[in-house]
Amino acid sequence: MSEHYIPLLCLLIVSGGLVFVILTIPKIIAPRHPTPLKQVPYECGNFPIGDAYRRFNPHFYLLAVIFILFEVEIAFLAPWAAMFRELSWRGLVEVGVFVAVLLVGLAYAWRKGDLEWE
C-alpha cells in the first residue's frame, strides 16, 4: 500500500525543492542598495500626498461587485442562446426563471439605492 504513495512523495519533494530554489536564489543574487527614494510607495511616478490610511466610500466597491455579478450571469446565458433550438420550451422556461431571479436581485439593489452614483 505504501508503494502507491511514492509518486506523491516524489512530487512533494520536487515541488518543495523548487519553491526553496525560487525563493532563495533571488535573495542570494539580487543587489540590495536601499535608499530613502526606493522606500517610497510608487504610483505612476507621482509621490504620494497625504496619509495612505484615509477613509473612502465603499459604495464604489459595491457597485463594482454588482456589475461583475451581472456580467457573469450574462456569460451563463451565452451557452443557452447557442442551444436555444434544441432546448425547446423547457429551456425557455428555465432561462425565464433564471432571468426572473436576476431581475429580483436588480430590483432589490435598485430599491436600496446601491445603483446610485453619488
PyMOL commands that set and color helices and strands:
alter all, ss='L'
color gray80, all
select helices_A, chain A and resi 2-29+59-82+84-112
alter helices_A, ss='H'
color red, helices_A
deselect
rebuild
show_as cartoon
